[in-house]
Amino acid sequence: MIAVCSGQDNCPSSHECSPTVVGQSTINRCCPTRAYMCGLPPQQGTQCGSNFVTRHYFNIVTGKCTSFQFGGCDGNYNSFLSVQQCRSFCYSSCESSHYVVNR
């Protein structure tokens, strides 16, 4: 269930209160932070297609995007189609001087 929030204090520490456009109005919802998503361990998931596929996750120990085999279902947020997508998301910063994850 998606939690509606009115400020940061309403969200779990791994989430932030973010405005989201729904139809023609904007509501605030608790969304996972980039640091939380990129800090999750790789999750192979369950096989729901004919083959496993290569995905990429951000490895918080090495500070690099690393490949893993994904079953196609039941993964987590730290699963990207390409190394470039992983880097772009996990290396980005919320503020110009603070990286989301330590490199």
Secondary structure as the mmCIF struct_conf table of DSSP 4:
data_model
#
loop_
_struct_conf.conf_type_id
_struct_conf.id
_struct_conf.beg_label_comp_id
_struct_conf.beg_label_asym_id
_struct_conf.beg_label_seq_id
_struct_conf.end_label_comp_id
_struct_conf.end_label_asym_id
_struct_conf.end_label_seq_id
HELX_LH_PP_P HELX_LH_PP_P1 ILE A 2 ALA A 3
STRN STRN1 VAL A 4 VAL A 4
BEND BEND1 SER A 6 GLY A 7
HELX_RH_3T_P HELX_RH_3T_P1 GLN A 8 ASN A 10
BEND BEND2 CYS A 11 CYS A 11
TURN_TY1_P TURN_TY1_P1 SER A 13 SER A 14
STRN STRN2 HIS A 15 VAL A 22
TURN_TY1_P TURN_TY1_P2 GLY A 23 GLN A 24
STRN STRN3 SER A 25 PRO A 32
HELX_RH_AL_P HELX_RH_AL_P1 ARG A 34 CYS A 38
TURN_TY1_P TURN_TY1_P3 GLY A 39 GLY A 39
BEND BEND3 LEU A 40 LEU A 40
HELX_LH_PP_P HELX_LH_PP_P2 PRO A 41 PRO A 42
STRN STRN4 THR A 46 GLN A 47
BEND BEND4 GLY A 49 ASN A 51
STRN STRN5 VAL A 53 ASN A 59
TURN_TY1_P TURN_TY1_P4 ILE A 60 GLY A 63
STRN STRN6 LYS A 64 PHE A 70
STRN STRN7 GLY A 72 CYS A 73
BEND BEND5 ASP A 74 ASP A 74
BEND BEND6 TYR A 77 ASN A 78
STRN STRN8 PHE A 80 PHE A 80
BEND BEND7 LEU A 81 SER A 82
HELX_RH_AL_P HELX_RH_AL_P2 VAL A 83 CYS A 90
BEND BEND8 TYR A 91 TYR A 91
STRN STRN9 SER A 93 GLU A 95
TURN_TY1_P TURN_TY1_P5 SER A 96 SER A 97
STRN STRN10 HIS A 98 TYR A 99
BEND BEND9 VAL A 100 VAL A 101
#
